[in-house]
Amino acid sequence: MELVIGTKKWSTWSLRPWLAIKRSGLPFTETLVELRQENNMSEAEIRVHSPSGLVPVLKDGDLVIWDSLAICEYLAEKAPGLWPSDPALRALARSAAAEMHSGFASLRGECPMALESEPHVATLSEATHKNIRRIVEGLGGILARSGGPFLCGDWSIADAFYTPVATRFRTYGVKLTDFGDDGKVGAYCQRLLDTPEFKEWEADAK
Ligand SMILES: N[C@@H](CCC(=O)N[C@@H](CS)C(=O)NCC(=O)O)C(=O)O
């Protein structure tokens, strides 16, 4: 399989399936397209691989899958353990991943992933505060049920979806205790940043 991804310091969508494929142990090659090149070069390069004009893309033989969640689902069908085995936890993991996939627009727009940036305290809008409060509430509830250490116990695709969020909280100096966290969501976010897979991605990004 070939996973086509965008610039590692910026591409949150690429990071998610990259973490999942690493965790799966499935063999793959990685093709990197640099984003934000001049003269629409990025778009032209992405179009060579991707019908949507966006990365990530997974190629498996003649099959092309062009959305991060769809790629993760495909990997989960090929390798065991990427979703929790317990049906209730699996449903919660899917809810959390889907909520991230389709929501939190204000946080995503105002706090883009920027692994090259030094952590600093940013002034954020009320809409972003609302997103952060919801993330703390949602993740806190699931962690209380699963007991951790990852969102639904063992590492799962849901954790791939929240790793970019953990980088955003770190980069923009978000103190989760100001948003209702009793410390458990913050500890969970740090755990995401401490995984060997994320550390490898981050080392490549610098
Ligand atoms: N919903 C898509 C979103 C993919 C997306 O927006 N990718 C961005 C990079 S993070 C992209 O390819 N942008 C084109 C560009 O920057 O030229 C997914 O989940 O894969």
The ligand as an SDF file (V2000), in Angstrom:
LIG
                    3D

 20 19  0  0  0  0  0  0  0  0999 V2000
  -11.9370   15.4210    4.7340 N   0  0  0  0  0  0  0  0  0  0  0  0
  -10.6290   15.2450    4.1310 C   0  0  0  0  0  0  0  0  0  0  0  0
   -9.8470   16.5360    4.2620 C   0  0  0  0  0  0  0  0  0  0  0  0
   -8.4860   16.4850    3.5870 C   0  0  0  0  0  0  0  0  0  0  0  0
   -7.8220   17.8550    3.5130 C   0  0  0  0  0  0  0  0  0  0  0  0
   -8.4520   18.9130    3.7110 O   0  0  0  0  0  0  0  0  0  0  0  0
   -6.5130   17.8550    3.1640 N   0  0  0  0  0  0  0  0  0  0  0  0
   -5.7300   19.0860    3.0150 C   0  0  0  0  0  0  0  0  0  0  0  0
   -4.3720   18.9510    3.7160 C   0  0  0  0  0  0  0  0  0  0  0  0
   -4.4830   18.7600    5.4540 S   0  0  0  0  0  0  0  0  0  0  0  0
   -5.3420   19.2820    1.5560 C   0  0  0  0  0  0  0  0  0  0  0  0
   -5.1000   18.3240    0.8590 O   0  0  0  0  0  0  0  0  0  0  0  0
   -5.2860   20.5460    1.1050 N   0  0  0  0  0  0  0  0  0  0  0  0
   -4.8260   20.8520   -0.2120 C   0  0  0  0  0  0  0  0  0  0  0  0
   -3.7220   21.8600   -0.2250 C   0  0  0  0  0  0  0  0  0  0  0  0
   -3.3410   22.3230    0.8650 O   0  0  0  0  0  0  0  0  0  0  0  0
   -3.2200   22.1290   -1.3250 O   0  0  0  0  0  0  0  0  0  0  0  0
   -9.9710   14.0350    4.8100 C   0  0  0  0  0  0  0  0  0  0  0  0
  -10.4120   13.6890    5.9090 O   0  0  0  0  0  0  0  0  0  0  0  0
   -9.0560   13.4170    4.2600 O   0  0  0  0  0  0  0  0  0  0  0  0
  1  2  1  0
  2  3  1  0
  2 18  1  0
  3  4  1  0
  4  5  1  0
  5  6  2  0
  5  7  1  0
  7  8  1  0
  8  9  1  0
  8 11  1  0
  9 10  1  0
 11 12  2  0
 11 13  1  0
 13 14  1  0
 14 15  1  0
 15 16  2  0
 15 17  1  0
 18 19  2  0
 18 20  1  0
M  END
$$$$
